[in-house]
Amino acid sequence: LLDEIVGILNEYKDYYMTIEGHTDDVGSDAKNLILSRDRAASVKAYFAGKGIAADRLETDGFGESKPVASNKTAAGKAKNRRVEMDLKLRN
């Protein structure tokens, strides 16, 4: 999937991507914020390693603050440990 996104970014030079890291609620808020930022940075590093300019990749981490599922189940926690990417057209 990441390589498909590299292809899209190479084809559409007017687009940039936001990359957001998220975690479940295991651990402290501070640790999860760092983990989520590191998660997003890892994806950015992958894209940069494939030749995508770093200025086209914006990262942020939200820790456990934006869950998409309940953290009361293993399945919910797994869904919350994620990276979300969004392609956007430059103004």
HELIX and SHEET records of a PDB file:
HELIX    1   1 LEU A    2  GLU A   11  1                                  10    
HELIX    2   2 ASP A   29  GLY A   49  1                                  21    
HELIX    3   3 ALA A   54  ARG A   56  5                                   3    
HELIX    4   4 ALA A   74  ASN A   80  1                                   7    
SHEET    1   A 3 LEU A  57  GLY A  61  0                                        
SHEET    2   A 3 TYR A  15  HIS A  22  1                                        
SHEET    3   A 3 ARG A  82  LEU A  89 -1                                        
END                                                                             
